Amino acid sequence: MKLLIVETKLHLREWPSLLFTVVLPLGLLVVLGVSIPGMTKADENGVRMIDTQMPSVMVLLALLTLSCTVLPGALATYRQQGVLRRMSTTPVSPVRVLGVQLLINVAVGAVSTALLILAGRLMFDAAPPRQWAGFLLVFLLGTAALMALGLVIAALAPSAKAAPGIGSAVMFPLMFLGGVWVPRDIMPEPVRMVSDFSVAGPFAQALKDTWAGQPPQVMHLVVMAAGLAVLGGLAVRFFRWE
């Protein structure tokens, strides 16, 4: 608990990371919703992009930024500055260090998501997720899987400067596979098949489904759970104090 409190205070002091993970997705949602008429125009089924597609994409953007750049950068910096080496002389275990980082970044992601839902409601009368139980399950499972990926990057990065670069190299392909730039619905079939097993793709689609009131697909949940198990195990396996 003491480790969690201290790390939370340190994270809140890093305002640039909060700017990119909380303010940027929120600003993009508002700007794109206002400036692109198609975002608020209903299709033949009466569904607007601002109701399902755009919020889920912004949530994915915020979480990918957290997991692939903010989290690895923080841990790699701690290792380079000797913070982790000093912690290794205490009873603190690698699982606790990684767990605290995971909790803090999941909490930041939850705040960013809540603000996106609130802004969509106030600015565009966009409905919140209609399948709340499924949405919470998908959010927690998908976020944990992405954060586990960030922990793997942090464990393998050779230096603090290299960690954000490696994270960005991983993040941008995942943004594409998650439908941030091209909606998954219009992706070529081979690309969509790759997306279905990328964690980001199932996460984005499951968010969209639960936002529209549909239960998440079992296959999407399985892929996210498998990603969490495999990536979490790798993060613990390759964790280095120095």
C-alpha positions as CSV (number, residue, x, y, z in Angstrom):
1,M,0.0,0.0,0.0
2,K,2.8,2.4,0.8
3,L,4.4,1.6,-2.6
4,L,1.1,2.3,-4.3
5,I,0.6,5.7,-2.5
6,V,4.1,6.9,-3.4
7,E,4.0,5.7,-7.0
8,T,0.6,7.4,-7.4
9,K,2.0,10.7,-6.2
10,L,4.9,10.4,-8.6
11,H,2.6,9.6,-11.5
12,L,0.4,12.6,-10.8
13,R,3.4,14.9,-10.9
14,E,4.2,13.8,-14.5
15,W,1.7,16.1,-16.1
16,P,2.9,15.6,-19.7
17,S,1.9,11.9,-19.5
18,L,-1.5,12.8,-18.2
19,L,-1.8,15.3,-21.0
20,F,-1.3,12.6,-23.7
21,T,-3.4,9.9,-22.0
22,V,-6.3,12.0,-20.6
23,V,-6.5,15.4,-22.3
24,L,-5.5,14.4,-25.9
25,P,-8.1,11.6,-26.4
26,L,-10.8,13.9,-24.9
27,G,-9.8,16.8,-27.1
28,L,-9.7,14.6,-30.2
29,L,-13.2,13.3,-29.5
30,V,-14.6,16.8,-29.2
31,V,-12.7,18.2,-32.2
32,L,-13.6,15.4,-34.5
33,G,-17.2,15.2,-33.4
34,V,-17.6,18.9,-34.0
35,S,-15.6,19.3,-37.3
36,I,-16.7,16.1,-39.1
37,P,-20.4,16.0,-39.9
38,G,-20.3,12.2,-40.5
39,M,-19.5,11.6,-36.9
40,T,-22.9,12.7,-35.8
41,K,-24.9,11.6,-38.8
42,A,-27.0,8.4,-38.3
43,D,-26.7,5.5,-40.8
44,E,-29.5,3.4,-42.1
45,N,-29.7,1.6,-38.8
46,G,-29.9,4.9,-36.8
47,V,-26.4,4.5,-35.4
48,R,-23.9,7.4,-35.3
49,M,-20.2,6.9,-35.2
50,I,-20.0,9.2,-32.2
51,D,-22.2,6.7,-30.3
52,T,-20.0,3.6,-30.6
53,Q,-17.0,3.7,-33.0
54,M,-15.4,7.0,-32.0
55,P,-15.5,6.6,-28.2
56,S,-14.1,3.0,-28.3
57,V,-11.3,4.2,-30.6
58,M,-10.4,7.0,-28.3
59,V,-10.4,4.7,-25.3
60,L,-8.0,2.4,-27.2
61,L,-5.8,5.3,-28.1
62,A,-5.5,6.4,-24.4
63,L,-4.8,2.9,-23.2
64,L,-2.2,2.2,-25.9
65,T,-0.4,5.4,-25.0
66,L,-0.3,4.4,-21.4
67,S,0.8,0.9,-21.9
68,C,3.3,1.3,-24.7
69,T,5.0,4.6,-23.8
70,V,4.2,5.9,-20.3
71,L,4.5,2.6,-18.4
72,P,7.7,1.3,-20.0
73,G,9.3,4.7,-19.8
74,A,8.7,4.9,-16.1
75,L,10.1,1.5,-15.2
76,A,13.1,1.8,-17.6
77,T,14.0,5.1,-16.0
78,Y,13.7,3.6,-12.5
79,R,16.1,0.8,-13.6
80,Q,18.6,3.2,-15.2
81,Q,18.6,5.6,-12.2
82,G,19.2,2.7,-9.8
83,V,15.8,3.0,-8.1
84,L,14.9,-0.7,-8.8
85,R,18.4,-1.8,-7.6
86,R,17.8,-0.1,-4.3
87,M,14.3,-1.6,-4.0
88,S,15.8,-5.1,-4.6
89,T,17.4,-4.9,-1.2
90,T,14.0,-4.6,0.5
91,P,11.2,-7.2,0.8
92,V,9.5,-5.8,-2.3
93,S,9.1,-8.4,-4.9
94,P,9.0,-7.9,-8.7
95,V,5.4,-8.9,-8.7
96,R,4.5,-6.1,-6.3
97,V,6.5,-3.5,-8.3
98,L,4.8,-4.6,-11.6
99,G,1.4,-4.9,-9.9
100,V,1.5,-1.3,-8.5
101,Q,2.4,0.1,-11.9
102,L,-0.4,-1.9,-13.4
103,L,-3.0,-0.6,-10.9
104,I,-2.0,3.0,-11.3
105,N,-2.1,2.9,-15.1
106,V,-5.4,1.0,-15.1
107,A,-6.8,3.7,-12.8
108,V,-5.6,6.5,-15.2
109,G,-7.2,4.7,-18.1
110,A,-10.4,4.4,-16.2
111,V,-10.5,8.1,-15.5
112,S,-9.8,8.9,-19.2
113,T,-12.6,6.5,-20.2
114,A,-15.0,8.1,-17.8
115,L,-14.3,11.5,-19.1
116,L,-14.7,10.4,-22.7
117,I,-18.2,8.9,-21.8
118,L,-19.1,12.1,-20.0
119,A,-17.9,14.4,-22.8
120,G,-19.8,12.3,-25.4
121,R,-22.9,12.6,-23.4
122,L,-22.7,16.3,-22.8
123,M,-21.4,17.4,-26.2
124,F,-23.1,15.1,-28.6
125,D,-25.9,13.4,-26.6
126,A,-24.0,10.1,-27.1
127,A,-25.3,7.2,-25.1
128,P,-23.0,5.6,-22.6
129,P,-22.2,1.9,-22.9
130,R,-25.6,0.0,-23.0
131,Q,-24.1,-3.3,-21.9
132,W,-22.4,-2.1,-18.7
133,A,-21.5,-5.5,-17.2
134,G,-19.9,-6.6,-20.5
135,F,-18.2,-3.2,-20.9
136,L,-16.6,-3.4,-17.5
137,L,-15.4,-6.9,-18.1
138,V,-14.0,-6.0,-21.5
139,F,-12.4,-2.8,-20.2
140,L,-10.6,-4.5,-17.3
141,L,-9.5,-7.6,-19.2
142,G,-8.3,-5.6,-22.3
143,T,-6.6,-2.9,-20.3
144,A,-4.8,-5.5,-18.2
145,A,-3.6,-7.3,-21.3
146,L,-2.3,-4.0,-22.8
147,M,-0.5,-3.1,-19.6
148,A,1.1,-6.5,-19.5
149,L,2.5,-5.8,-22.9
150,G,3.9,-2.5,-21.6
151,L,5.5,-4.4,-18.7
152,V,7.2,-6.7,-21.3
153,I,8.5,-3.7,-23.2
154,A,9.8,-2.2,-19.9
155,A,11.5,-5.5,-19.0
156,L,13.3,-5.9,-22.3
157,A,14.2,-2.2,-23.0
158,P,18.0,-1.7,-22.7
159,S,17.7,1.9,-21.5
160,A,15.3,4.6,-20.5
161,K,15.7,6.4,-23.8
162,A,15.0,3.2,-25.8
163,A,11.8,2.3,-23.9
164,P,9.5,4.9,-25.4
165,G,10.9,4.3,-28.9
166,I,10.3,0.6,-28.7
167,G,6.9,1.2,-27.2
168,S,6.0,3.6,-30.1
169,A,7.2,0.9,-32.6
170,V,4.7,-1.5,-31.0
171,M,1.9,1.0,-30.4
172,F,1.4,2.3,-34.0
173,P,0.8,-1.1,-35.6
174,L,-1.6,-1.9,-32.8
175,M,-3.4,1.3,-33.3
176,F,-3.9,0.3,-37.0
177,L,-5.0,-3.2,-36.1
178,G,-7.3,-1.8,-33.5
179,G,-9.1,0.4,-36.0
180,V,-7.9,3.8,-34.9
181,W,-7.1,4.9,-38.4
182,V,-9.1,2.5,-40.5
183,P,-12.4,1.0,-39.2
184,R,-12.1,-2.8,-38.7
185,D,-15.3,-3.2,-40.7
186,I,-13.6,-2.1,-44.0
187,M,-10.3,-3.8,-43.4
188,P,-9.3,-6.5,-46.0
189,E,-10.1,-10.0,-44.7
190,P,-6.4,-11.0,-44.2
191,V,-5.7,-7.8,-42.2
192,R,-8.8,-8.3,-40.1
193,M,-7.7,-11.9,-39.3
194,V,-4.4,-10.6,-38.0
195,S,-6.3,-7.9,-36.0
196,D,-8.5,-10.6,-34.4
197,F,-5.5,-12.0,-32.7
198,S,-3.6,-8.8,-31.8
199,V,-5.3,-8.1,-28.4
200,A,-5.9,-4.5,-29.7
201,G,-8.4,-5.7,-32.4
202,P,-10.6,-7.8,-30.1
203,F,-10.4,-5.2,-27.4
204,A,-11.6,-2.4,-29.7
205,Q,-14.4,-4.6,-31.2
206,A,-15.6,-5.8,-27.8
207,L,-15.7,-2.2,-26.6
208,K,-17.8,-1.2,-29.6
209,D,-20.1,-4.2,-29.2
210,T,-20.8,-3.5,-25.5
211,W,-21.3,0.2,-26.3
212,A,-24.0,-0.8,-28.8
213,G,-25.7,-3.0,-26.2
214,Q,-24.4,-6.3,-27.5
215,P,-22.5,-8.9,-25.3
216,P,-18.8,-9.3,-26.0
217,Q,-17.9,-12.3,-28.3
218,V,-16.4,-15.2,-26.4
219,M,-13.5,-15.4,-28.9
220,H,-12.5,-11.8,-28.2
221,L,-12.5,-12.4,-24.4
222,V,-10.4,-15.5,-24.9
223,V,-7.8,-13.7,-27.0
224,M,-7.5,-10.9,-24.4
225,A,-7.3,-13.4,-21.5
226,A,-4.6,-15.4,-23.3
227,G,-2.7,-12.2,-24.0
228,L,-2.8,-11.2,-20.4
229,A,-1.6,-14.6,-19.2
230,V,1.2,-14.9,-21.8
231,L,2.4,-11.3,-21.6
232,G,2.1,-11.1,-17.8
233,G,4.2,-14.3,-17.5
234,L,6.8,-12.9,-19.8
235,A,6.9,-9.6,-17.9
236,V,7.6,-11.4,-14.6
237,R,10.1,-13.8,-16.3
238,F,12.2,-11.1,-17.8
239,F,12.0,-8.5,-15.1
240,R,15.4,-7.0,-14.2
241,W,16.3,-5.0,-11.1
242,E,19.4,-3.7,-12.9
